[in-house]
Amino acid sequence: MVSVIVPIYNVEKYLPECLDSILSQSLKNIEVIAVDDGSTDRSGDILDEYARRDRRLKVVHKSHGGVSEARNEAMKHVQGKYVGFLDSDDWVDREMYEVMYRTAEDKNVDIVMCGYVREFPDHSKVKAMDMKDGTVVRGKTGCREFARRMIGPIAGEPFMTENLDMHSTIWNKLYSARLLKDISFLSLKDIGSCEDLLFNLYVFNNASSFSFIDKPYYHYRKTSVSSVTNRYRPELVEQRSRLIDIIRDFIERNSLPPTFYEALNNRICLGVMGLGLNIAAGDNPEGCVGKIQQTRAMLSARYISEAFGKFPLSGFPCHWKLFYTFARSRNAVFFYIMIKAIKYMIAKAR
């Protein structure tokens, strides 16, 4: 009935909880396709041990290539009518896949989504998903409008960075397997992030219906501050530019309405916070002056500076209006100062 794809890389600490949660599902007719992406810890041994105890677990061992490559490999082995994705450091409630499967069958929809819980080291927080329980959307227009919401907000919608990728995650969804034919994940080596977003854009563009269950069945582990703020990636601005080009090409090829371009423009501008946090990462070898120079270069990137020419600031609270004003004017010094303050507040909140 359901195939669940789990990419694994060096997660021996969390892997047993992940596997226990899925192999104990109330829906028994499932297969779990686990791809060991060249782990150097005991993850591969743990997988083989579980596979000996439960034949529903199919293990693929491969050399390290990245999460997108691992998922693409797993999709070659799918036999289920529906496909779900689970990250190897997360876990799911026992009834998740049965409820989602029954919903897909009973309501005859292509995709079913549920809510999720962000699991921090010392507390849990349910993510508000801004959709009503039992929502069913039918028709290409409705599915494409949801894809637009994944890209970014438009006038009249909240401009909140923390909600930017709320709907584009793959792990809180169950997909009809027929939708995924000829769709694959792009490598993070090329785009840096948001591989889930691109995957979902292609899938929802093919879909004709989806449903939402307002139950937080999925548990998304937040063990530390986002890797964007912890680990410096010097190629991130260039990778983000390639990501934007791919999304723009998607919009053009499908002749989508102007709201898609507006959403993409707003996504670019909201995304400068993540790019700034990357520059401020602790392992960036540059000193303060060098980081400010990198910040200025980032804000001067053509795709960013052009986007800010059409970015509305009127609806923001004063502090965010100031932040984005510095970004629009390419005031690298004050923008970087605010990034440092944001980084401190993020770390303190975690």
TORKOLNU-558929 format. One record per atom (N, C-alpha, C): x negated, y negated, z. Coordinates in steps of 0.2 Angstrom, whole numbers, padded with zeros to 4 digits, always signed. Atoms other than C-alpha are relative to their C-alpha. Layout:
% TORKOLNU-558929
XYZ
...
% end
This chain:
% TORKOLNU-558929
-0004+0006+0000
+0000+0000+0000
-0004-0006+0000
+0004+0006-0001
-0013-0013+0005
-0008+0002+0000
+0007+0000+0000
-0032-0014+0002
-0003-0006+0003
+0003+0006-0004
-0042-0025+0014
-0007+0000-0001
+0007+0001+0001
-0059-0032+0009
-0003-0003+0005
+0004+0003-0006
-0072-0035+0022
-0007+0000-0002
+0007+0001+0001
-0089-0042+0017
-0004+0000+0007
+0003+0000-0006
-0102-0039+0030
-0008-0002-0001
+0007+0001+0000
-0119-0046+0034
-0003-0002+0007
+0003+0001-0006
-0128-0045+0050
+0005-0003+0006
-0005+0001-0005
-0113-0045+0062
+0001+0005+0005
-0001-0005-0004
-0116-0031+0073
+0003-0001+0007
-0004+0003-0006
-0110-0041+0088
+0007+0000+0000
-0007+0001+0001
-0093-0043+0081
+0003+0005-0004
-0002-0005+0004
-0091-0029+0069
+0005+0005+0003
-0005-0005-0003
-0083-0016+0080
+0007-0003+0002
-0007+0003-0002
-0069-0028+0086
+0004-0001-0007
-0003+0001+0006
-0066-0032+0068
+0003+0006-0003
-0002-0006+0003
-0065-0014+0062
+0006+0003+0004
-0006-0003-0004
-0054-0008+0077
+0006-0004-0001
-0006+0004+0001
-0042-0022+0074
+0004+0002-0007
-0003-0001+0006
-0039-0017+0056
+0002+0008-0001
-0001-0007+0000
-0040+0002+0058
+0006+0002+0004
-0006-0001-0005
-0027+0001+0072
+0006-0003-0003
-0006+0004+0002
-0014-0008+0061
+0006+0005+0000
-0006-0004+0000
+0004-0002+0062
+0001+0002-0006
-0001-0002+0006
+0004-0001+0044
-0006+0005-0002
+0005-0005+0001
-0006+0016+0041
-0002+0001-0007
+0002-0001+0006
-0006+0017+0023
-0004-0006-0003
+0005+0006+0002
-0021+0005+0020
-0006+0003-0002
+0007-0001+0000
-0038+0006+0014
-0004-0006+0001
+0005+0005-0002
-0053-0004+0020
-0006+0001-0004
+0006+0000+0004
-0066-0008+0008
-0006-0005+0003
+0006+0004-0004
-0082-0014+0018
-0006+0000-0004
+0006+0000+0004
-0097-0020+0008
-0005-0003+0005
+0006+0002-0004
-0113-0020+0018
-0005-0004-0005
+0004+0004+0005
-0122-0035+0009
-0007+0000+0003
+0007-0001-0002
-0140-0029+0014
-0001-0002+0007
+0001+0001-0007
-0138-0031+0033
-0007+0003+0002
+0007-0002-0003
-0155-0030+0042
+0001+0002+0008
-0002-0002-0007
-0146-0027+0059
+0003+0007+0000
-0003-0007+0000
-0136-0011+0064
+0007+0000-0003
-0006+0000+0003
-0121-0017+0054
+0002+0006-0005
-0001-0005+0004
-0123-0004+0041
+0001+0007+0003
-0001-0006-0004
-0125+0010+0054
+0007+0000+0003
-0007+0001-0004
-0109+0004+0063
+0005+0002-0006
-0004-0002+0005
-0100+0005+0046
+0001+0007-0001
+0001-0008+0002
-0106+0023+0042
+0003+0004+0006
-0003-0003-0006
-0101+0028+0060
+0008+0000+0000
-0008+0000+0000
-0083+0022+0058
+0003+0003-0006
-0003-0004+0006
-0081+0029+0041
+0000+0007+0001
-0001-0007-0001
-0085+0046+0047
+0006+0002+0004
-0006-0001-0005
-0071+0044+0060
+0007-0001-0004
-0006+0002+0003
-0058+0037+0048
-0001-0001-0008
+0001+0000+0008
-0057+0041+0029
+0003-0006-0003
-0003+0006+0003
-0047+0025+0026
-0006-0005-0001
+0006+0005+0000
-0064+0015+0028
-0005+0003-0006
+0005-0001+0005
-0074+0015+0012
-0006-0005+0000
+0005+0005-0001
-0091+0008+0014
-0005+0000-0007
+0004+0001+0005
-0102+0001+0000
-0006-0004+0002
+0006+0003-0002
-0120-0003+0003
-0004-0003-0006
+0003+0003+0006
-0129-0016-0008
-0005-0005+0003
+0005+0005-0002
-0144-0028-0008
+0004-0006+0001
-0003+0006-0002
-0141-0045-0001
+0001-0005-0006
-0002+0005+0005
-0132-0057-0013
+0004-0005+0002
-0004+0005-0002
-0120-0067-0003
+0007+0002+0000
-0007-0002-0001
-0102-0066+0002
+0004+0000-0006
-0003+0000+0006
-0095-0070-0015
-0001+0006-0004
+0002-0006+0004
-0105-0056-0023
+0003+0006+0004
-0003-0006-0004
-0099-0044-0009
+0007+0001-0001
-0007+0000+0002
-0081-0048-0012
+0001+0002-0007
-0001-0002+0007
-0083-0046-0030
-0001+0007-0001
+0002-0007+0000
-0091-0029-0028
+0006+0004+0003
-0005-0003-0003
-0077-0024-0016
+0007+0001-0005
-0006+0000+0005
-0063-0029-0029
+0000+0005-0005
+0001-0005+0005
-0070-0016-0041
+0003+0007+0003
-0002-0007-0003
-0064-0002-0029
+0007+0000+0003
-0007+0001-0002
-0046-0009-0025
+0004+0005-0003
-0006-0004+0002
-0032+0004-0026
+0007-0002+0002
-0006+0002-0003
-0019-0005-0016
+0005-0004-0004
-0005+0004+0003
-0003-0013-0022
-0001-0008+0001
+0001+0006-0002
-0008-0028-0012
-0007+0000+0003
+0007+0001-0002
-0025-0035-0007
+0000-0006+0005
+0001+0005-0005
-0030-0044+0009
-0008-0001+0001
+0007+0001-0002
-0047-0051+0015
-0001-0002+0007
+0002+0001-0007
-0055-0051+0032
-0007-0001+0001
+0007+0001-0002
-0071-0059+0038
-0002+0004+0006
+0003-0006-0005
-0082-0047+0048
-0001-0003+0007
+0000+0002-0007
-0083-0058+0063
+0007-0002+0003
-0007+0002-0002
-0064-0061+0064
+0004+0006+0002
-0004-0005-0001
-0050-0050+0069
+0007-0002-0001
-0007+0002+0002
-0031-0048+0066
+0004+0004+0005
-0005-0004-0004
-0016-0043+0076
+0002+0006-0003
-0001-0007+0002
-0010-0025+0075
+0006+0000-0005
-0006+0000+0005
+0006-0029+0065
-0001-0005-0006
+0000+0005+0005
-0001-0042+0053
+0001+0003-0007
-0001-0002+0007
-0002-0032+0037
+0006+0004-0001
-0007-0003+0001
+0014-0022+0040
+0005-0006-0001
-0005+0005+0001
+0024-0038+0042
-0001-0004-0006
+0001+0003+0007
+0016-0046+0027
+0001+0004-0006
-0002-0005+0005
+0018-0031+0017
+0008+0000-0001
-0007-0001+0001
+0036-0029+0021
+0003-0007-0002
-0003+0006+0002
+0039-0048+0018
-0001+0000-0008
+0001+0000+0007
+0031-0046+0001
+0005+0004-0004
-0005-0005+0004
+0042-0031-0004
+0007-0003+0001
-0007+0002-0001
+0058-0038+0004
+0002-0006-0004
-0001+0006+0003
+0057-0055-0003
-0002+0000-0007
+0002+0000+0007
+0049-0050-0019
-0004-0006-0002
+0004+0006+0002
+0035-0063-0019
-0007+0003-0001
+0007-0001+0002
+0017-0063-0026
-0005+0000+0006
+0005+0002-0006
+0008-0070-0010
+0004-0001+0006
-0003+0002-0007
+0012-0070+0008
-0005-0003+0004
+0005+0004-0004
+0003-0082+0020
+0003+0001+0008
-0002+0000-0007
+0003-0082+0039
-0004-0005+0004
+0004+0005-0004
-0004-0094+0053
-0006+0003+0002
+0006-0003-0003
-0020-0092+0062
-0002-0004+0006
+0003+0003-0006
-0029-0095+0078
-0007-0001-0001
+0007+0002+0000
-0046-0104+0079
-0002+0002+0007
+0002-0003-0007
-0055-0094+0093
-0007-0003+0001
+0006+0003-0002
-0068-0105+0101
-0003+0005+0006
+0003-0004-0005
-0081-0097+0114
+0004+0000+0007
-0003+0001-0007
-0070-0104+0129
+0007-0001-0001
-0007+0002+0000
-0053-0107+0122
+0003+0002-0007
-0003-0001+0006
-0041-0103+0108
+0005-0006-0002
-0004+0005+0002
-0031-0115+0097
+0004+0002-0006
-0004-0002+0006
-0017-0111+0085
+0000-0006-0005
+0000+0005+0005
-0018-0121+0069
+0007-0001-0003
-0006+0002+0002
-0003-0130+0064
+0000+0000-0008
+0001-0001+0007
+0001-0126+0046
+0005-0004-0004
-0005+0005+0003
+0015-0139+0042
+0004+0003-0006
-0005-0003+0004
+0026-0126+0034
+0005+0004+0005
-0005-0003-0004
+0042-0119+0041
+0000+0008-0001
+0000-0008+0000
+0043-0100+0046
+0006+0002-0005
-0004-0003+0005
+0051-0090+0032
+0001-0004-0007
+0000+0004+0006
+0048-0103+0018
-0002+0005-0006
+0001-0004+0006
+0049-0095+0001
+0000-0005-0006
+0000+0005+0006
+0044-0105-0015
+0000+0005-0006
+0000-0004+0006
+0048-0098-0032
-0001-0005-0006
+0001+0004+0006
+0043-0104-0049
-0007-0003-0001
+0007+0002+0001
+0027-0110-0057
-0001-0007+0003
+0001+0007-0003
+0030-0128-0052
-0002+0000+0007
+0001+0000-0007
+0031-0124-0034
-0007+0003+0002
+0007-0003-0002
+0015-0113-0034
-0005-0005-0002
+0005+0005+0002
+0005-0126-0044
+0000-0006+0005
+0000+0005-0004
+0011-0139-0032
-0004+0002+0007
+0004-0002-0006
+0004-0129-0017
-0008+0000-0002
+0007+0000+0002
-0012-0127-0027
-0003-0008+0000
+0002+0007-0001
-0013-0146-0028
-0001-0002+0007
+0001+0001-0007
-0011-0147-0009
-0007+0003+0002
+0006-0003-0002
-0026-0136-0008
-0006-0005-0002
+0005+0004+0002
-0036-0148-0018
-0001-0006+0004
+0000+0006-0005
-0032-0163-0007
+0006-0004+0000
-0007+0003-0001
-0019-0175-0001
+0001-0006-0005
-0002+0006+0004
-0010-0189-0011
+0003-0005+0004
-0004+0006-0004
-0001-0205-0006
+0006+0003+0004
-0005-0002-0004
+0011-0201+0008
-0001+0006+0004
+0002-0006-0004
+0002-0186+0015
-0006-0002+0005
+0005+0002-0005
-0010-0186+0030
-0007+0001-0003
+0007+0000+0003
-0028-0190+0025
-0005+0002+0006
+0004-0003-0005
-0036-0178+0038
-0005+0005-0002
+0005-0004+0002
-0053-0171+0035
+0001+0008+0003
+0000-0007-0003
-0050-0156+0047
+0006+0004-0003
-0005-0004+0004
-0035-0151+0036
-0001+0001-0007
+0002+0000+0007
-0044-0152+0020
+0001+0007-0003
+0000-0007+0002
-0046-0133+0018
+0005+0005+0004
-0005-0004-0004
-0031-0128+0029
+0003+0006-0004
-0004-0004+0004
-0021-0120+0015
-0004+0005-0005
+0004-0004+0005
-0036-0113+0004
-0003+0006+0003
+0003-0006-0002
-0042-0099+0015
+0003+0006-0003
-0003-0006+0003
-0040-0082+0008
+0002+0005+0006
-0001-0005-0004
-0040-0072+0024
+0006+0000+0004
-0006+0000-0003
-0023-0077+0030
+0006+0001-0005
-0005-0001+0005
-0015-0071+0014
+0000+0007-0002
-0001-0007+0003
-0009-0055+0006
+0002-0001-0007
-0001+0001+0007
-0010-0055-0013
+0003+0006-0004
-0002-0006+0005
-0001-0044-0026
-0007+0001-0004
+0006-0002+0003
-0016-0035-0034
+0000-0002-0007
+0000+0001+0008
-0010-0038-0052
-0002-0008-0001
+0002+0007+0001
-0013-0057-0049
-0008-0001+0000
+0008+0001-0001
-0032-0054-0046
-0004+0002-0006
+0004-0003+0005
-0036-0046-0062
-0003-0006-0004
+0004+0004+0004
-0050-0055-0071
-0002-0007+0004
+0002+0005-0004
-0052-0067-0056
-0005+0002+0005
+0005-0002-0004
-0068-0067-0046
-0002-0006+0004
+0002+0005-0004
-0077-0077-0033
-0007-0003-0003
+0006+0003+0003
-0090-0090-0039
-0006+0000+0006
+0005+0000-0005
-0107-0089-0030
-0001-0006+0004
+0001+0006-0004
-0111-0100-0016
-0007-0003-0002
+0006+0002+0002
-0128-0102-0023
+0001-0006-0006
-0001+0005+0005
-0120-0113-0037
+0004-0005+0003
-0005+0005-0002
-0106-0122-0028
-0001-0002+0008
+0001+0002-0007
-0112-0122-0010
+0005+0002+0005
-0005-0001-0004
-0095-0120-0002
+0007+0001-0004
-0007+0001+0003
-0076-0119-0005
+0001+0006-0006
-0001-0005+0005
-0077-0102-0015
+0008+0002+0001
-0007-0002-0001
-0060-0098-0007
+0005-0005-0003
-0005+0005+0004
-0052-0114-0014
+0000+0002-0007
-0001-0001+0008
-0057-0110-0032
+0003+0006-0001
-0004-0006+0001
-0051-0092-0030
+0007-0001+0000
-0008+0001-0001
-0034-0098-0024
+0003-0004-0005
-0002+0004+0005
-0033-0111-0037
+0002+0004-0006
-0001-0004+0005
-0034-0098-0050
+0006+0005+0001
-0005-0004-0002
-0023-0086-0041
+0007-0003+0000
-0006+0003-0001
-0009-0098-0037
+0002-0003-0007
-0001+0002+0007
-0010-0104-0055
+0004+0006-0004
-0003-0006+0003
-0005-0086-0060
+0006+0002+0003
-0006-0002-0005
+0008-0084-0046
+0007-0003-0002
-0007+0003+0001
+0027-0087-0048
+0004+0000+0007
-0003+0000-0007
+0031-0085-0029
-0004+0001+0006
+0003-0001-0006
+0025-0086-0012
+0004-0001+0006
-0004+0001-0006
+0031-0085+0006
-0005-0001+0006
+0004+0001-0006
+0025-0091+0023
+0003+0002+0006
-0002-0002-0006
+0026-0083+0040
-0003-0004+0005
+0003+0005-0005
+0023-0095+0055
-0001+0004+0006
+0003-0004-0006
+0015-0082+0066
-0008+0000-0001
+0008+0000+0000
-0004-0083+0070
-0003+0006+0001
+0003-0006+0000
-0009-0066+0066
-0007+0001-0001
+0007+0000+0001
-0026-0070+0061
-0004-0004+0005
+0004+0003-0005
-0040-0074+0073
-0007-0002-0003
+0006+0003+0004
-0054-0085+0065
-0005-0002+0006
+0005+0001-0005
-0069-0085+0076
-0004-0006-0001
+0005+0006+0000
-0078-0102+0079
-0005+0000+0005
+0005-0001-0005
-0093-0097+0088
-0005-0006+0001
+0004+0006-0001
-0102-0114+0085
+0002-0005-0004
-0002+0005+0005
-0102-0130+0076
-0001+0002-0007
+0001-0002+0007
-0100-0128+0058
-0007+0000-0003
+0007-0001+0003
-0115-0122+0048
-0002-0006-0004
+0002+0006+0004
-0114-0138+0038
-0003-0005+0005
+0003+0005-0005
-0118-0148+0054
-0007+0003+0003
+0005-0004-0003
-0131-0135+0060
-0006+0001-0005
+0005-0002+0004
-0141-0130+0045
-0001-0005-0006
+0001+0005+0006
-0148-0143+0032
-0001+0004-0007
+0000-0003+0007
-0145-0138+0014
-0002-0006-0005
+0002+0005+0004
-0155-0150+0003
+0004+0000-0007
-0003-0001+0007
-0145-0144-0013
+0007-0002+0000
-0007+0001-0001
-0128-0148-0006
+0004-0005-0004
-0003+0005+0004
-0124-0164-0015
+0001+0002-0007
-0001-0003+0007
-0128-0156-0032
+0005+0005+0000
-0005-0005+0001
-0118-0141-0028
+0007-0002+0001
-0007+0003+0000
-0103-0151-0023
+0002-0004-0006
-0001+0002+0006
-0105-0160-0039
+0003+0005-0005
-0002-0005+0004
-0104-0144-0048
+0007+0003+0002
-0006-0002-0002
-0089-0139-0038
+0006-0005-0002
-0004+0005+0002
-0080-0155-0042
+0001+0001-0008
-0001-0001+0008
-0083-0152-0061
+0004+0006-0001
-0004-0006+0001
-0076-0135-0060
+0008-0001+0002
-0007+0001-0002
-0060-0141-0051
+0003-0005-0006
-0003+0004+0005
-0058-0155-0064
+0001+0004-0006
-0001-0004+0006
-0061-0143-0078
+0007+0005+0000
-0006-0004-0002
-0047-0132-0070
+0006-0004-0002
-0006+0005+0001
-0035-0147-0070
+0001-0001-0007
+0000+0002+0007
-0039-0152-0088
+0002+0006-0004
-0001-0006+0004
-0038-0134-0095
+0008+0002+0001
-0007-0002-0002
-0021-0131-0087
+0005-0006-0001
-0004+0006+0001
-0014-0149-0092
+0004-0002+0006
-0004+0001-0006
-0009-0152-0074
+0001-0008+0001
-0002+0007+0000
-0001-0169-0069
-0005-0004+0004
+0005+0005-0003
-0010-0185-0063
-0001+0001+0008
+0001-0001-0007
-0007-0180-0045
-0006+0004+0002
+0005-0004-0001
-0020-0167-0046
-0007-0004+0000
+0006+0005+0000
-0033-0180-0051
-0001-0004+0006
+0000+0004-0006
-0028-0191-0037
-0002+0004+0006
+0002-0004-0005
-0030-0176-0025
-0007+0001+0000
+0007-0001+0000
-0047-0172-0031
-0004-0006+0001
+0003+0006-0002
-0052-0190-0030
-0001-0001+0008
+0000+0001-0007
-0047-0191-0012
-0004+0006+0004
+0004-0005-0003
-0055-0174-0008
-0008-0002+0000
+0007+0002+0001
-0072-0181-0015
-0002-0005+0006
+0001+0005-0005
-0070-0196-0003
+0000+0003+0007
+0000-0003-0006
-0065-0186+0012
-0006+0004+0002
+0005-0005-0001
-0079-0174+0009
-0007-0003+0002
+0007+0003-0002
-0093-0187+0012
-0002+0001+0007
+0002-0001-0007
-0092-0184+0031
-0004+0007+0000
+0004-0006+0000
-0098-0166+0028
-0006+0000-0003
+0006+0001+0003
-0111-0171+0016
-0005-0004+0005
+0004+0004-0004
-0117-0184+0029
-0002+0004+0006
+0002-0004-0005
-0117-0171+0043
-0005+0005-0002
+0006-0004+0003
-0128-0160+0032
-0006-0004+0000
+0007+0004-0001
-0141-0174+0031
-0002-0001+0007
+0002+0001-0007
-0140-0177+0050
-0002+0007+0003
+0001-0006-0003
-0143-0158+0053
-0007+0000+0003
+0006+0001-0004
-0156-0155+0066
-0007+0003-0004
+0006-0003+0003
-0168-0144+0054
-0001-0004-0006
+0002+0004+0005
-0168-0158+0041
-0007-0003+0002
+0007+0002-0002
-0187-0161+0041
-0001-0008-0001
+0001+0008+0001
-0185-0180+0036
+0001-0003+0007
-0001+0004-0006
-0186-0193+0050
+0006-0004-0001
-0006+0004+0001
-0173-0206+0053
+0000-0004-0006
+0001+0004+0006
-0179-0217+0039
+0002+0004-0006
-0001-0004+0006
-0179-0203+0027
+0007+0003-0001
-0007-0002+0000
-0162-0197+0032
+0005-0006-0003
-0004+0005+0002
-0155-0214+0029
-0001-0001-0008
+0001+0000+0007
-0163-0214+0012
+0004+0005-0004
-0004-0005+0003
-0155-0198+0008
+0008-0001+0000
-0007+0002+0000
-0138-0205+0014
+0002-0005-0005
-0001+0005+0006
-0140-0219+0002
+0001+0003-0007
+0000-0003+0006
-0144-0208-0012
+0007+0004-0001
-0006-0004+0000
-0129-0197-0008
+0006-0004-0001
-0005+0005+0001
-0117-0212-0007
+0000-0003-0007
+0001+0003+0007
-0124-0218-0024
+0001+0005-0005
-0002-0005+0006
-0120-0201-0033
+0006-0003-0004
-0005+0003+0005
-0110-0206-0048
+0007+0003+0002
-0007-0003-0001
-0095-0194-0044
+0003-0003+0007
-0003+0003-0006
-0094-0201-0026
+0001-0007+0000
-0001+0008+0001
-0096-0220-0030
+0006-0001-0004
-0006+0001+0005
-0083-0218-0044
+0006+0001+0004
-0006-0002-0004
-0071-0209-0032
+0002-0006+0005
-0002+0005-0005
-0072-0223-0019
+0003-0006-0003
-0003+0005+0003
-0067-0235-0032
+0008+0000+0000
-0007-0002+0000
-0049-0227-0031
+0002+0002+0006
-0001-0003-0006
-0049-0222-0013
+0004-0005+0004
-0004+0004-0004
-0035-0230-0002
-0002+0000+0007
+0002+0000-0007
-0040-0236+0015
+0005-0003+0005
-0005+0004-0004
-0024-0245+0021
+0003+0005+0005
-0004-0004-0005
-0017-0230+0030
-0004+0003+0006
+0004-0003-0005
-0032-0225+0041
+0000-0004+0006
+0002+0003-0006
-0035-0229+0059
-0006-0005-0001
+0005+0005+0001
-0047-0243+0062
-0007+0003-0001
+0006-0003+0000
-0062-0232+0066
-0002+0004-0007
+0001-0004+0006
-0060-0221+0050
+0000-0005-0006
+0000+0006+0005
-0056-0237+0040
-0007-0003-0001
+0007+0002+0000
-0073-0243+0045
-0005+0005-0003
+0005-0005+0002
-0082-0227+0042
+0001+0001-0008
+0000-0001+0007
-0075-0225+0024
-0002-0007-0004
+0002+0006+0003
-0078-0244+0021
-0008+0000-0001
+0008+0000+0000
-0097-0241+0025
-0001+0005-0006
+0001-0005+0005
-0096-0226+0013
+0001-0003-0007
-0001+0003+0006
-0088-0236-0001
-0005-0005-0002
+0005+0006+0001
-0100-0251+0001
-0007+0003-0001
+0007-0003+0000
-0115-0238+0002
-0004-0003+0005
+0004+0002-0005
-0120-0245+0018
-0003+0006+0004
+0002-0006-0002
-0131-0231+0022
-0002+0000+0008
+0002+0000-0007
-0137-0237+0039
+0005+0001+0005
-0006+0000-0004
-0120-0240+0047
+0003+0007-0001
-0003-0007+0001
-0113-0224+0039
-0004+0005+0004
+0003-0005-0004
-0127-0214+0046
+0000+0000+0007
-0001+0001-0007
-0125-0221+0063
+0007+0003+0002
-0006-0003-0002
-0107-0216+0063
+0000+0007-0001
+0000-0007+0001
-0111-0199+0056
-0003+0003+0007
+0004-0003-0006
-0123-0196+0071
+0005+0000+0006
-0005+0000-0005
-0108-0201+0083
+0005+0005-0001
-0004-0006+0002
-0097-0189+0074
-0003+0006+0002
+0003-0007-0002
-0109-0175+0076
+0000+0001+0007
+0000+0000-0007
-0111-0179+0094
+0007+0002+0003
-0007-0002-0003
-0092-0178+0097
+0002+0007-0002
-0002-0007+0002
-0090-0162+0087
-0003+0005+0005
+0003-0004-0004
-0103-0154+0097
+0003+0000+0007
-0002+0000-0006
-0096-0160+0113
+0007+0003+0001
-0007-0003+0000
-0078-0154+0108
-0001+0007+0000
+0001-0007+0001
-0085-0137+0105
-0002+0003+0007
% end
